[in-house]
Amino acid sequence: PPEKDLEWSEESIEGSWRFLNRVYRLIERHAEAVRHAASFDFGRTAMSEKERELIAITYRTLDRVTSDFETRWHFNSAIALIMELTNEIYAAEPLEQGARPEVRREVLEMLTLMLAPMVPHLAEELWEKLGHTEGLWNAKWPYLGVDRVELAREDEVEIPVQVNGRVRGRVKVAAGAGEEEVVKLALADPGVAHHADGKRIVKKIFVPDRLLNLVVG
């Protein structure tokens, strides 16, 4: 988070190196099959169950990473989301079984574009492997349209609940649930109640579908 001091850790650097190598191997494995694929034409053709799952998790990640970049400036959260997406893609391997080349290309392109602000040189190389002749610098950020946002939306989300900045519980609610409903459920959670009961709630920090932080005193 931007408000915290940097703590140097070689272990973190090694973990980041392993993650980037996983991304490189993933794209290298599929590059030849997808580099000549047509652009993904969302909504024009029916998707298989596997394709829909891949596209949905990719767009969901993009939606959240965009929010982290533009409104919260929490690049660490963005990286964590991209790592989760990479794990989901690996879990769906072999992708060629049930996912057309154009769908695989869409997923891998979104992954590369999301990485570009943090690792521009690597992303440029991956972009070229995916068949692009123009540099990544010329690509636009892939904002989601209304139809893609709907696909990315989850029916139910799990929201971490913090008390004075520390996670004390989690609540499951319908996607898009309002602050009042989330707070009510949070206060009924034993872990949250243990740290909040008998104390005055000074402030509530609520990010829809993402986070609730209760500042008590």
C-alpha positions as CSV (number, residue, x, y, z in Angstrom):
1,P,0.0,0.0,0.0
2,P,1.3,3.5,-0.8
3,E,0.9,4.7,2.8
4,K,3.3,2.2,4.2
5,D,7.1,2.3,4.2
6,L,9.1,-0.1,1.9
7,E,10.5,-3.1,3.6
8,W,13.3,-4.7,1.5
9,S,13.0,-8.5,1.2
10,E,15.1,-10.8,-1.0
11,E,12.5,-13.5,-0.4
12,S,9.8,-11.2,-2.0
13,I,12.1,-10.6,-5.0
14,E,12.6,-14.3,-5.5
15,G,8.9,-14.9,-5.3
16,S,8.3,-12.2,-7.9
17,W,10.9,-13.7,-10.2
18,R,9.2,-17.2,-10.0
19,F,5.9,-15.6,-10.8
20,L,7.1,-13.8,-13.8
21,N,8.8,-16.9,-15.1
22,R,5.5,-18.7,-14.8
23,V,3.8,-16.1,-16.9
24,Y,6.6,-16.2,-19.5
25,R,6.3,-20.0,-19.7
26,L,2.6,-19.9,-20.0
27,I,2.6,-17.4,-22.9
28,E,5.5,-19.1,-24.6
29,R,3.6,-22.4,-24.5
30,H,0.6,-21.0,-26.3
31,A,2.2,-18.3,-28.4
32,E,2.5,-20.3,-31.6
33,A,-1.2,-21.4,-31.5
34,V,-2.7,-18.0,-30.7
35,R,-0.5,-15.5,-32.5
36,H,-2.4,-16.0,-35.8
37,A,-5.8,-16.4,-34.2
38,A,-8.6,-13.9,-35.0
39,S,-9.5,-11.2,-32.5
40,F,-12.0,-12.4,-29.9
41,D,-15.4,-11.2,-30.9
42,F,-17.3,-11.0,-27.6
43,G,-21.0,-11.8,-27.8
44,R,-21.0,-12.9,-31.4
45,T,-20.4,-16.7,-30.9
46,A,-21.5,-19.1,-28.2
47,M,-18.8,-19.9,-25.6
48,S,-18.1,-23.3,-24.1
49,E,-18.3,-23.6,-20.3
50,K,-14.5,-23.5,-20.1
51,E,-14.2,-20.5,-22.3
52,R,-16.9,-18.6,-20.3
53,E,-15.1,-19.4,-17.1
54,L,-11.7,-18.2,-18.4
55,I,-13.1,-15.0,-19.9
56,A,-15.2,-14.2,-16.8
57,I,-12.2,-14.6,-14.4
58,T,-10.0,-12.5,-16.7
59,Y,-12.5,-9.7,-17.0
60,R,-13.2,-9.8,-13.3
61,T,-9.5,-9.4,-12.6
62,L,-9.2,-6.6,-15.2
63,D,-12.1,-4.8,-13.6
64,R,-10.5,-5.0,-10.1
65,V,-7.0,-4.2,-11.3
66,T,-8.3,-1.1,-13.1
67,S,-9.9,0.0,-9.9
68,D,-6.6,-0.5,-8.0
69,F,-4.7,1.5,-10.5
70,E,-7.1,4.4,-10.9
71,T,-8.8,4.9,-7.6
72,R,-6.8,3.2,-4.8
73,W,-3.2,3.3,-6.1
74,H,-2.7,-0.1,-4.4
75,F,-0.3,-1.8,-6.9
76,N,0.4,-4.6,-4.5
77,S,-3.3,-5.6,-4.6
78,A,-3.2,-5.5,-8.4
79,I,-0.2,-7.8,-8.5
80,A,-2.0,-10.2,-6.1
81,L,-5.0,-10.3,-8.4
82,I,-2.8,-10.9,-11.5
83,M,-1.1,-13.8,-9.6
84,E,-4.5,-15.3,-8.8
85,L,-5.5,-15.0,-12.4
86,T,-2.3,-16.7,-13.5
87,N,-3.0,-19.6,-11.1
88,E,-6.6,-19.9,-12.5
89,I,-5.2,-20.1,-16.0
90,Y,-2.7,-22.8,-15.0
91,A,-5.5,-24.7,-13.2
92,A,-7.4,-24.8,-16.5
93,E,-4.6,-26.3,-18.5
94,P,-4.5,-27.8,-21.0
95,L,-6.3,-24.7,-22.4
96,E,-6.5,-26.1,-25.9
97,Q,-9.0,-28.6,-24.6
98,G,-12.2,-26.6,-24.6
99,A,-10.9,-23.1,-25.4
100,R,-10.5,-21.8,-29.0
101,P,-7.3,-20.0,-30.0
102,E,-9.1,-16.6,-30.1
103,V,-10.3,-17.1,-26.5
104,R,-6.8,-18.1,-25.3
105,R,-5.4,-15.1,-27.1
106,E,-7.9,-12.7,-25.4
107,V,-7.0,-14.1,-22.0
108,L,-3.2,-13.9,-22.5
109,E,-3.4,-10.5,-24.0
110,M,-5.4,-9.1,-21.0
111,L,-2.8,-10.7,-18.7
112,T,0.0,-9.1,-20.6
113,L,-1.7,-5.7,-20.6
114,M,-2.3,-5.8,-16.9
115,L,1.3,-6.6,-16.2
116,A,2.6,-3.8,-18.5
117,P,2.6,-0.9,-16.0
118,M,4.8,-2.9,-13.5
119,V,7.1,-4.9,-15.9
120,P,7.0,-3.0,-19.2
121,H,10.1,-4.6,-20.8
122,L,8.9,-8.2,-20.1
123,A,5.3,-7.3,-21.2
124,E,6.7,-5.8,-24.5
125,E,8.4,-9.2,-25.2
126,L,5.3,-11.2,-24.4
127,W,3.2,-8.8,-26.5
128,E,5.4,-9.6,-29.5
129,K,5.2,-13.3,-28.8
130,L,1.4,-13.0,-29.0
131,G,1.7,-11.9,-32.6
132,H,1.7,-8.1,-32.3
133,T,4.0,-6.2,-34.7
134,E,3.3,-2.8,-33.1
135,G,4.8,-2.1,-29.7
136,L,2.8,-2.4,-26.5
137,W,3.3,1.3,-26.0
138,N,0.7,1.8,-28.7
139,A,-1.9,-0.4,-27.1
140,K,-4.8,1.1,-25.1
141,W,-5.9,0.0,-21.6
142,P,-8.7,-2.6,-22.1
143,Y,-11.6,-0.9,-20.4
144,L,-14.6,-3.2,-20.1
145,G,-17.9,-2.4,-21.8
146,V,-21.3,-3.0,-20.1
147,D,-21.7,-6.5,-21.5
148,R,-18.3,-7.5,-20.3
149,V,-18.8,-6.0,-16.9
150,E,-22.0,-8.1,-16.5
151,L,-20.0,-11.3,-17.4
152,A,-17.4,-10.4,-14.9
153,R,-19.9,-9.8,-12.1
154,E,-20.1,-12.5,-9.5
155,D,-23.4,-13.6,-8.0
156,E,-21.9,-13.8,-4.5
157,V,-18.7,-12.3,-3.1
158,E,-16.7,-12.8,0.1
159,I,-15.7,-9.5,1.7
160,P,-12.9,-9.3,4.2
161,V,-13.8,-7.3,7.3
162,Q,-11.2,-5.3,9.1
163,V,-11.3,-3.8,12.5
164,N,-8.8,-0.9,12.9
165,G,-7.0,-2.2,9.7
166,R,-6.6,-5.8,10.7
167,V,-8.8,-8.6,9.1
168,R,-11.0,-10.1,11.8
169,G,-13.6,-11.9,9.7
170,R,-15.2,-12.4,6.3
171,V,-18.8,-12.2,5.2
172,K,-20.5,-13.6,2.1
173,V,-23.0,-11.3,0.4
174,A,-24.7,-10.9,-2.9
175,A,-22.6,-9.0,-5.4
176,G,-23.3,-5.3,-5.1
177,A,-24.6,-5.4,-1.6
178,G,-24.8,-2.0,0.2
179,E,-22.8,-0.8,3.1
180,E,-25.7,-1.1,5.6
181,E,-26.2,-4.8,4.9
182,V,-22.5,-5.6,4.9
183,V,-22.0,-3.8,8.2
184,K,-24.9,-5.7,9.8
185,L,-23.5,-9.1,8.8
186,A,-20.0,-8.1,9.8
187,L,-21.0,-7.2,13.3
188,A,-22.7,-10.6,13.6
189,D,-19.5,-12.4,12.8
190,P,-17.9,-13.7,16.0
191,G,-14.4,-12.6,15.1
192,V,-15.5,-9.1,14.2
193,A,-17.8,-8.9,17.3
194,H,-15.0,-9.9,19.6
195,H,-13.0,-6.8,18.6
196,A,-15.9,-4.3,18.1
197,D,-18.5,-5.1,20.8
198,G,-18.8,-2.3,23.4
199,K,-16.8,0.1,21.3
200,R,-17.9,3.1,19.3
201,I,-17.6,2.8,15.5
202,V,-15.7,6.0,14.6
203,K,-15.5,5.5,10.9
204,K,-16.6,2.9,8.2
205,I,-14.5,2.4,5.1
206,F,-16.5,0.5,2.6
207,V,-15.4,-0.5,-0.9
208,P,-18.3,-2.4,-2.6
209,D,-17.6,-6.1,-3.2
210,R,-14.1,-5.6,-1.9
211,L,-13.6,-4.5,1.7
212,L,-15.1,-3.2,4.9
213,N,-12.9,-1.6,7.5
214,L,-14.4,-0.6,10.9
215,V,-12.5,2.0,12.8
216,V,-13.4,1.7,16.5
217,G,-12.4,3.6,19.5
